[in-house]
């Protein structure tokens, strides 16, 4: 059973309603009235992200959840963070809308400097991100090896991006899309779009036309290649024991390789 925020944590953020576990959020996100709470994975990242989102100007293109400080002015309490609830529902079938929302979000954060915590963050996703861009990567798995060997050098500007867009955009009639659960990466904007496109194809029923729809983005074939490699290597890191690619990866691999 998931353990929710303690009474002390709720009190620290001024939350008074009984906490209710929300869908999504890796099964760890809770709602108390109009406040959303979740455990902190990386304290430095959490504090940095809260500073950024608290100061990000409002736009007509996107919404973001505003972080809430504790009664003492900190961004965390006993390993938890909180944000104001914003209306909307996710819809991973709206892949083009998610990518468009991501483009607007990346425009809004495009001037931010690279944070130092990216050099020390160590989890499945960060390791897979590093591996998928490492020119010396030599995987034992034949599918991963084919993808790795198909990479060619790219010279693109890197910036802060959202590395998991598709399931983290909220839609509400009459309001701009909202970007939630931001895992920051320092990669080209087109890479973030490609991750969403790959996720749409692998798990949400998109056909390969989504690759063609966004083919105008910078170095798109190589970004799609790296995005697929990133997702597959993440899956590999998360799998104890021997690993084989999920069958969902096979048609996406073929579609990506055909466009190189």
C-alpha positions as semicolon CSV with decimal commas, in nm:
position;residue;x (nm);y (nm);z (nm)
1;X;0,000;0,000;0,000
2;X;0,121;0,350;-0,084
3;X;0,206;0,567;0,215
4;X;0,067;0,917;0,190
5;X;0,193;1,240;0,343
6;X;0,197;1,244;0,720
7;X;-0,013;1,485;0,928
8;X;0,305;1,686;0,990
9;X;0,368;1,720;0,616
10;X;0,009;1,820;0,549
11;X;0,028;2,081;0,823
12;X;0,357;2,216;0,690
13;X;0,192;2,297;0,357
14;X;-0,136;2,413;0,508
15;X;-0,327;2,114;0,371
16;X;-0,633;2,021;0,577
17;X;-0,831;1,766;0,371
18;X;-0,766;1,391;0,401
19;X;-0,510;1,292;0,134
20;X;-0,632;1,091;-0,166
21;X;-0,400;0,898;-0,398
22;X;-0,417;1,030;-0,756
23;X;-0,387;0,836;-1,079
24;X;-0,053;0,868;-1,255
25;X;0,250;1,025;-1,097
26;X;0,410;0,679;-1,065
27;X;0,147;0,600;-0,804
28;X;0,299;0,837;-0,549
29;X;0,107;1,162;-0,596
30;X;-0,161;1,269;-0,348
31;X;-0,428;1,536;-0,334
32;X;-0,542;1,719;-0,024
33;X;-0,815;1,962;-0,120
34;X;-0,660;2,205;-0,368
35;X;-0,303;2,094;-0,293
36;X;-0,106;1,820;-0,472
37;X;0,177;1,652;-0,280
38;X;0,442;1,403;-0,388
39;X;0,769;1,263;-0,252
40;X;1,094;1,434;-0,338
41;X;1,337;1,225;-0,545
42;X;1,621;1,475;-0,585
43;X;1,626;1,759;-0,330
44;X;1,849;1,993;-0,534
45;X;1,636;1,940;-0,843
46;X;1,315;1,993;-0,650
47;X;1,431;2,324;-0,502
48;X;1,562;2,446;-0,838
49;X;1,244;2,350;-1,024
50;X;1,026;2,516;-0,762
51;X;1,222;2,840;-0,795
52;X;1,184;2,827;-1,174
53;X;0,813;2,744;-1,183
54;X;0,727;2,996;-0,913
55;X;0,884;3,273;-1,121
56;X;0,777;3,160;-1,470
57;X;0,552;3,425;-1,627
58;X;0,196;3,335;-1,720
59;X;0,134;3,289;-2,092
60;X;-0,166;3,227;-2,317
61;X;0,001;2,912;-2,452
62;X;0,063;2,699;-2,143
63;X;-0,009;2,664;-1,773
64;X;0,225;2,527;-1,507
65;X;0,152;2,412;-1,151
66;X;0,273;2,671;-0,902
67;X;0,483;2,521;-0,622
68;X;0,371;2,591;-0,268
69;X;0,613;2,677;0,012
70;X;0,582;2,543;0,362
71;X;0,478;2,764;0,650
72;X;0,848;2,833;0,709
73;X;0,918;2,928;0,347
74;X;1,098;2,615;0,228
75;X;0,999;2,411;-0,077
76;X;1,002;2,073;0,098
77;X;0,889;1,916;0,425
78;X;1,010;1,576;0,546
79;X;1,086;1,466;0,192
80;X;0,765;1,598;0,030
81;X;0,689;1,883;-0,208
82;X;0,358;2,050;-0,289
83;X;0,193;2,248;-0,566
84;X;-0,141;2,411;-0,628
85;X;-0,392;2,184;-0,800
86;X;-0,465;2,288;-1,157
87;X;-0,766;2,165;-1,357
88;X;-0,733;1,924;-1,645
89;X;-0,686;1,563;-1,746
90;X;-0,410;1,385;-1,930
91;X;-0,481;1,229;-2,270
92;X;-0,185;1,041;-2,421
93;X;-0,381;1,002;-2,745
94;X;-0,331;1,376;-2,808
95;X;0,032;1,336;-2,903
96;X;0,048;1,628;-3,145
97;X;-0,111;1,859;-2,889
98;X;0,139;1,742;-2,628
99;X;0,432;1,814;-2,857
100;X;0,291;2,158;-2,942
101;X;0,250;2,233;-2,571
102;X;0,606;2,117;-2,515
103;X;0,730;2,354;-2,783
104;X;0,560;2,645;-2,604
105;X;0,702;2,536;-2,268
106;X;1,052;2,507;-2,411
107;X;1,021;2,854;-2,559
108;X;0,929;2,987;-2,215
109;X;1,228;2,824;-2,042
110;X;1,475;2,858;-2,327
111;X;1,695;3,114;-2,156
112;X;1,763;2,917;-1,839
113;X;2,117;2,807;-1,756
114;X;2,208;2,442;-1,719
115;X;2,169;2,344;-1,351
116;X;2,457;2,171;-1,176
117;X;2,243;1,886;-1,039
118;X;2,224;1,734;-1,387
119;X;2,587;1,627;-1,341
120;X;2,509;1,421;-1,031
121;X;2,153;1,296;-1,081
122;X;2,167;0,917;-1,097
123;X;1,858;0,716;-1,184
124;X;1,744;0,485;-1,464
125;X;1,636;0,773;-1,684
126;X;1,949;0,983;-1,636
127;X;2,174;0,686;-1,706
128;X;1,978;0,598;-2,019
129;X;1,993;0,959;-2,136
130;X;2,371;0,958;-2,100
131;X;2,405;0,621;-2,268
132;X;2,187;0,709;-2,566
133;X;2,406;1,010;-2,646
134;X;2,738;0,842;-2,566
135;X;2,925;0,793;-2,897
136;X;3,115;0,502;-2,744
137;X;2,801;0,306;-2,657
138;X;2,836;-0,058;-2,769
139;X;2,531;-0,253;-2,649
140;X;2,527;-0,631;-2,644
141;X;2,163;-0,649;-2,751
142;X;2,145;-0,657;-3,134
143;X;1,852;-0,414;-3,163
144;X;2,017;-0,161;-2,934
145;X;2,343;-0,210;-3,119
146;X;2,175;-0,143;-3,456
147;X;2,026;0,179;-3,323
148;X;2,350;0,289;-3,159
149;X;2,550;0,228;-3,476
150;X;2,299;0,428;-3,682
151;X;2,368;0,747;-3,488
152;X;2,559;1,023;-3,662
153;X;2,696;1,344;-3,508
154;X;2,451;1,631;-3,472
155;X;2,528;1,995;-3,397
156;X;2,222;2,136;-3,224
157;X;2,171;2,385;-2,945
158;X;2,091;2,222;-2,613
159;X;1,862;2,374;-2,352
160;X;1,643;2,267;-2,064
161;X;1,357;2,051;-2,187
162;X;1,081;1,829;-2,049
163;X;1,187;1,468;-2,093
164;X;0,847;1,299;-2,053
165;X;0,581;1,511;-2,219
166;X;0,316;1,275;-2,348
167;X;0,156;1,172;-2,019
168;X;0,230;1,499;-1,842
169;X;0,012;1,751;-2,023
170;X;-0,329;1,837;-1,878
171;X;-0,615;1,947;-2,101
172;X;-0,912;2,150;-1,980
173;X;-1,175;2,310;-2,208
174;X;-1,125;2,683;-2,238
175;X;-0,775;2,679;-2,086
176;X;-0,425;2,637;-2,230
177;X;-0,262;2,297;-2,180
178;X;-0,076;2,255;-1,852
179;X;0,272;2,106;-1,826
180;X;0,319;1,893;-1,512
181;X;0,576;1,660;-1,354
182;X;0,874;1,820;-1,528
183;X;1,188;1,605;-1,538
184;X;1,452;1,847;-1,668
185;X;1,705;1,738;-1,928
186;X;1,967;1,935;-2,119
187;X;1,894;1,832;-2,476
188;X;1,770;1,980;-2,806
189;X;1,404;2,076;-2,818
190;X;1,348;1,835;-3,104
191;X;1,471;1,548;-2,887
192;X;1,196;1,615;-2,631
193;X;0,939;1,614;-2,911
194;X;1,083;1,289;-3,043
195;X;1,051;1,120;-2,703
196;X;0,679;1,206;-2,705
197;X;0,643;1,076;-3,061
198;X;0,818;0,749;-2,976
199;X;0,601;0,705;-2,666
200;X;0,291;0,768;-2,877
201;X;0,391;0,496;-3,122
202;X;0,508;0,240;-2,868
203;X;0,230;0,260;-2,613
204;X;-0,059;0,478;-2,731
205;X;-0,162;0,365;-3,077
206;X;0,002;0,627;-3,297
207;X;0,114;0,512;-3,639
208;X;0,436;0,625;-3,800
209;X;0,270;0,932;-3,952
210;X;0,352;1,107;-3,624
211;X;0,717;1,089;-3,728
212;X;0,634;1,253;-4,060
213;X;0,416;1,519;-3,897
214;X;0,713;1,651;-3,699
215;X;0,984;1,589;-3,957
216;X;1,040;1,965;-3,995
217;X;1,203;1,978;-3,651
218;X;1,580;1,999;-3,632
219;X;1,775;1,680;-3,705
220;X;1,450;1,491;-3,661
221;X;1,558;1,144;-3,784
222;X;1,855;1,144;-3,547
223;X;1,647;1,281;-3,260
224;X;1,387;1,006;-3,310
225;X;1,669;0,753;-3,313
226;X;1,814;0,882;-2,987
227;X;1,469;0,909;-2,828
228;X;1,392;0,545;-2,904
229;X;1,734;0,437;-2,781
230;X;1,679;0,637;-2,462
231;X;1,344;0,473;-2,391
232;X;1,473;0,123;-2,460
233;X;1,783;0,166;-2,246
234;X;1,570;0,306;-1,963
235;X;1,360;-0,008;-1,985
236;X;1,678;-0,215;-1,977
237;X;1,807;-0,036;-1,665
238;X;1,471;-0,087;-1,493
239;X;1,459;-0,461;-1,567
240;X;1,632;-0,695;-1,322
241;X;1,806;-0,987;-1,484
242;X;1,823;-1,060;-1,859
243;X;1,652;-0,806;-2,084
244;X;1,496;-0,833;-2,427
245;X;1,322;-0,550;-2,614
246;X;0,947;-0,536;-2,565
247;X;0,764;-0,633;-2,888
248;X;0,619;-0,280;-2,906
249;X;0,965;-0,149;-2,986
250;X;1,011;-0,356;-3,303
251;X;0,780;-0,168;-3,548
252;X;0,893;0,166;-3,407
253;X;1,256;0,067;-3,458
254;X;1,182;-0,020;-3,820
255;X;0,996;0,308;-3,877
256;X;1,276;0,516;-3,724
257;X;1,549;0,339;-3,920
258;X;1,359;0,380;-4,249
259;X;1,370;0,757;-4,205
260;X;1,744;0,792;-4,161
